[in-house]
Amino acid sequence: MAEQKIFAGPRIRRIRKAKGLTQTAMADGLGISPSYLNLIERNQRPLTVQLILKLSAVYKVDAEELQGGTGQSIAALREVFADPLLSGELPGEQELVELSEGAPNAAAAMVKLHRAYREQADRLSDLSEMLAREGHATQLSAARLPVDEVRETFERRPNHFLAIEEEAEAFVALLQPADDLAGALKNWLKREHGIAVRALPVATMPNWRRRYDRHSQRLFLSERLSPHDQTREIAMEAALLRMQVVIAAELKALQLSSDEARRLARFELARYAAHALMMPYQPFLAAAQRARYDIDVLRARFAVSFEQAANRLTMLGRSGQAGVPFFMMEIDSAGHRFRRAGAEGFPVSRFGGGCPKLPVHAAFSLPGQLFVEAVEMPDGAEFLTIARTLEGPQGAFNERPRRTAILIGCDIGFRDEVVYEAALPAGSPPTPVGPTCRLCERAGCLARAEPPVTRPLGLDEMVTGLSAFDFQ
């Protein structure tokens, strides 16, 4: 049977340089001449099966790494050049191979640019159809925006993915990180995939949190990030490599409607997996129950940020081993929503989350301070809420820092299990709130920002109420 031959010159060169070897040194290790290695690196000689085995034995190179998804990259490039705008520039198969192998970052950038172009064209097509149908300018339906579809999908379902949790537990058992998860993940990435991790200054990475360079096989992290956030970025990269099968299965189960939505959801699932690595389910649940869900105790215990520990509290939904069913939401000072999630899904119908009287809005007045309140909905449902500001990536002297606020809540029936119950004044009534101004019928509310859609506005010129939107 004929030997399988692989042309992978640029990858051999990249592996050699990553290991700091000259052509002579690598050739000696492989038992071939430097001139023959030079021909291999210039794709003028193929890799034989025997040489692949030598690379694996001497330099611990994975055979799959030598092929490294080249076929998939070439297929993506072929689709790019099949676009009518580029049909006259269609390169030959060898040119595609050379582009994919010799300049993988440039090839990936071309694919990404073409993908963005196609998605933008689809959005403009949707907008044109809608305007033609309705005859006037209106807002785009949220279902047509992938980011909104992903948000709503995650908000409706419980924030718990059992398969990812189990895979994360197996990964942690393999790593045995002790008190240095970041170090263990870096070692694993280098050992198993040849990926080195390096933090770069803001001037070098002005617009990125994280960037993986395919050519040098290095993962770059911005120095803007706190040590906790840097660990999460490393954990996300490791999860996307180690857990790609289970993440793909969970992604398919979400049944999203577009490739863009699936990419956004894949990022969220990787973020979930990173939290599961940083705070393994069983130890975190046990620690949370002992500490009565004190977020500051948990952040210190697991060396994570307040946001990461609070987010993890919403994931404790394993059957038979569930914690208090917390929910959370994060907003900025203008009220823009970044994420909402809950152990049983975000309780939009019961809690809403759009009331300006919620403590999450007051948290911006005293950054870093905890606000603990019991709140009551118009139907009598009560919730225990905890709010606090979060600091974003570190800015430079002349940059305004990014600050958001997070609200953690649970049904008031769990108050005895939560340490924050002690902050509620004895005998004081809960703060009356509503789901959102448009759906709230509380009269005389000083915080009302909009009139309710369910009641007619008052038109009595002789009487002025407390709100700018009086209603009958």
N, C-alpha and C positions, 0 to 999 in steps of 0.2 A: 504493500500500500504506500502511496506517495506521502512524503512528509508534508505536514501543514506548514505553510510559510506565511510569515507576518512581516509587513514593512512597518516599522515603528521607530524610525530613526530619531525624530524629534523627542519622543518619549524617553528613549535610551539616553540621549544627551541631557535631558532634563533630570533624569534620575542620577546620572553621573555627577552633574554639577551640584545637585542637592546634597550628595554625599562628599563633595569636595575632592573628587578624584580627577586626575589627568587621564587622557586617553591611554597613555602608556600603563598607568597603574591599573586601570580597569581591565585593559587587555591582558595584563599579566594574571590578574585574578581569574579571568575567564579561559585562559590558555589559548588565546588567539593573538595575532599580530596587531600592533597599533594601526597599521594601514588598513587591515580588514575591519577593525572597529570603526575607523573613519568612514569607510564605505557604507557600513551599516547605518551610521548616524546621518549620512546624506541620502538614505533610502535607495542606495545603489546595490545593496545586498539585503536579502531577507533574513529574518530570525528563524532559525530552524528549531525543531522541537528540542534537540539536544542543547542548543544554546539557551533556550528558555529555561530548561531545567537547571543549567549552570547558574543563570541569573538568580533563580529562586534559591539555590543552595548556598551560593557565595554571598549574595547581596540581599537576600530575603525579599526579593521582588515578587509580588503576586502576579501570576500569569494574566489575570483579568486586568491588572493595572496597565499592562502593555497594550491592551486593546481599548480599555478605558472608555467604552461607550462611543468610540469613533463612528460606528455605523449609525447610531442614533443622531449624532451631530451632523453627519453627512446628509441624512434624510431630512433634518430640519433645514439645512442650507439649501438642499435641492428644492424644498417647498418655497423658500425665500425667492430663489431665482426663477421659480415658475410663475411668480406674480407678473401680471401683464405689463407692469411698468419696467420690469427687468428681463422680459422674455428675450429681448435681443442681445442680452449680455450673458446668456446661459453658458457657464463654463463646462469644460469636460470633467469627467469623473476624477481624473488625476488631480486637476486643479482643486476640486473640492476636498480631496484627501489632503493635499498639501496645506490648504487653508485651515482645515480642521486640526491637523497634526502640528503644523508649524506655528500657528497663531491662535490657540484655543480661546484666549480672551477676546480677540477680535471677532472670531467666529460666533461666540456666544453673544457678543454685543450686536452683531448684525441680526441674529435671530430675535433678540429681545426688541430691537428697534422695529423690525418688521411686524412682530406680534403686537406691539403698541399701536403701530399704524393701522393694522387690521381692526383692532378693538375700537380705536377712535372712529374708524369708518363705520363700524357697526352702530356705534352710538349715534353718529350723525344721521345714519339711515333711519334709526328708530325715531329720532326727533323730527325728521322730515315727514315721515309717515303720520306721526301724531298731529303735526301742525296742518298737514293737508287734510286730515280727517276732521279735525275740530274747527279749522278755519281761524284760529287765533292762538296766541302764545299762552301756554299753560306750563305748569311744573311737570317735570319728568316723573313718571311713576317710580316709586322706590324699588319696586320689583325689577325694574330695568337696570338699576345700578348694582353691580356685583358686590360692592362693599356693604350695601344695605341688605342684600340677600344673605350674605354671610353673617352679618350681625344678627339679623332676625332668626336665622337658623340656630345659631348658638344660644341666643337668649331664650328660645322656646324650649329647648331640651335641657335635661339635667347636665350640669357641668361635671360629668364623670365619665371617663372612658376606661372601662375595666381592662381591655386588652392592652392599652398603653401602660396602665398601672402595673400590670403583671410583667410586661416586657422591661419596664424601668427597674422593677425589683430584681429581675434576673441580671440586668446590666450592672446595677450597684453591687450585687454579690460577686460579679466577675471583677469589677474594678477594685473592690475593697479599699475605698478611699480614705478611711479613718477620718481625720479632720481636715483633709486637703482635697476636696473634690476637684477643684480647678486643676491642681497639679496632676491628679490621676487621669483626668480627661485629656490633658495635654499629652501626657505620656502615651495614652491609648491611641490618640490621633496620629502621633508620630510613629508609633510602633506598627500599627495596623494599616495606616493609609499614607504614611510619609508626609503628613501635614504638620507644619510647624505653626505655632501661634505666636503672634507678636503684637504688642500695643504700639500705635503710632500717634504722634502729636496731632493736635487739631489742625495745624497748618497743612499737614500732609493729607489728612482725611477731613476736610471741612464739612462735607455733606453726608458722611456715612457713619453708621454705628459699627458695621461689620462689613468686611469685603473678603471674599475668597479668591485668591489669584490662582487660576488653574495652571498657569505656566510654571510658576515657582513652587506651587503646592504650599502656599502659606496663607494662613487665616489672619487677617489684620483686624484689630479692634481699636476703636477710638479711645484716646485718653480722656475724652469727655465723660465716659461711662464710669460709674462707681465700681469698686471691686465686685459688688454683688451683681450688678448688671453685666459686667464682663464675664463672670462665671456663667450667667444665664445664656449669653451669646455662645460661649464655648459648648455648653450643654446642648443647645439647640443644634449646633453643627454636628455634634456627636450623635444626637438622636436621629437626625435626618439620614445619617449613614447607617447606624446600627439598627434602627427601628423602621426602616423605610417600608418594609412589607406590611407591618401592622398599621402604620400611619396611612398607607395607601388603602388598606381595607376600611379603616374608619372614615376616610375621605369619601370613598365610594358609597358608604352607607348614608352619608349626608344628602346624596342625590341633588347636588347643585346643578344649575342650568348652564353654566358657561365655564370655559377654561380659566378665565380671569378669576371667577369666584372660587374655583377649585384651588388656584394658586394661593389666594388669600387665606382660604380655610386650611391649607397645608401649613402655612406659616403659624396659624393659631394652634393647630395640633402639635406642631413642633415646640411651641411655647409651653403648651400644657405638658408635653413630655419632659421639657427642661425642668419645670417645677417638680414633676414627679421624681426626677433624678436628684434634685437638690434637697427635697423633703420627702423621703420615701414614706409610703402610705402608713404602714403599721407604726413605725417610730413616731411619726408626726401626729397621728391620731392619739396615741398613748400620751404623748407630751401635752397635746392640746387639752385632753381631758383632765390631766393632773393639774395643769396651770389654769383650768377653768377658762380656756380660750383667750388667755391674755396674749395679745398679739406681740407686745414688746418682749415678753418672756420668750415667745417662740422665735422671734427674729434673732435674738441673741443665741438661743439654743442651737439653731441650724445655720447661723452665720448668713442670714439673708436680709433683705430689706423689709420695711413695714409693708410695702405694697405686695411683695412676693408672698409673705406669710399670710396676709389678709386674703389674697387671691386663692391661696392653697386651702383656706378654710371653706371655700365654696365648693371644693372638689371632694369632700368627704362623704360620698354617697354610695359606698360599697354596700351591697345587700348583706345584712347581718352584722356589719361593722361600720355603721354610719355614725357620723358626728352630728352636732347641732346643724340643722339645714340653713346655713347662712346664705345670703345673697349679697351682691355688691354692684355698685356702679361707680364710674369715674367720669368726672366732668372737668372743664376748665372754667376760668373765671367768667367767661361769656356764656356759660351754660351749655356749651357744645358737649355732646356725649361721646365718649371714647369707647367704652365697653360696659356691658351689663351681663351678669351671669348669676347663676344660683345653683345650689345643690339639687334643687327640684325645678330648675328653670327660673328665670327672673319673674317675680310675681306682678306682672304688669296690670292684670285685671284687679288685683287686690290692693297693690301698693302704688302703682303708677310710677312715681319717681320724678314727676315734673313739677312738684309744688315748690315755690320759692321760699317757703317757710322751713324746709328741711335743713338740718344743721350742716349739710355738706356745703351750702352756700355761705353760711356764717364762718366756716372754717378758714376762708381766705382772709378774714380780718385778723386772725391770730395764727400765722403759719406755724406748723409744728405742734400745735396744741390739740389734744383730744376733745371732741365735743360728744357727749353722751346724752341722749334724750329718749324718752318714750314718746311716741307719736300715735295719734288716733285718727283713723279714717272716718269719713262721714257715716259709714255703715257700722261703726263701733269696733272694727278690727284694730288691734293695737300691735305695734312693733317696737322693739328695742333697736336703736340706731347708734352707730359709732361713726364719727366723721373726722377726717384729718387731712391736711394738705400733704402733697408729695412733691419732692424736688426732682426735676427732670435732669437731663444731661448737663454737665457743668459748662457754663458759658464763659466766654472771655470777658475782660474788664468792660468792654464797650457793648456787650450783648445783654439783652434783657433775659433773665433766667426763665425757663419754662416751668410753670407751677400748675399742677392740677390738684384736685381734691377727690378723695375716695370716701364712699359711704358703705359701711358694712351693716347689715341688718338681719334680724331674725324675728320670728313671731314672739310676742311678749310671754307666751307660755313657757319659753325656755329660759326665762330670766334667772331662775335659781341655779342654772348650770353655767352661767356666764359671769365672770368676775366684774364686768361693768355694771351689773345690777346695783352694786354698792354706790355708784355715782348718782343714782336717781334719788332726788330728795324724798324723804318719807312723807307720804300723805299728799304729795303734790299731784295734780291731775296731769295727764299726758298733753302734749302740744297738739291742738287740732290742726290737721293738715288735710289735703285732698290729693286725688290722683294727678290732676293738672287743672289749671284755671278754667279751661274750656268745659270740663266735665264736673266741676265742683260747684255746689249750690250753697256753700256757706255764706251767709249774709254778713255784712260789716267787716270783711276781711281787709286789713290794711295792706296786705301784700298782694292783693289781686292784681294781675297784669292784663287779664283779658276777660271779657264778659262770658258767662256760660252760654252754651248753645241751646240749653234746654229751657231757658227762661227768657221772657221778653224784658227788654230794658225799661226801666222806669222813666217816664217822661213828665214827671211832676216838676214844674218850674218853681214851685214854692218850697220844695224840700230838697236838700242836698245831703246825700249819705256820706259815709266814711270812704267809700271806694269811688274811683273815677268812673266805675261801671256799675251804676245802680241798676238793680233789676227787681222785678215784682215777684 
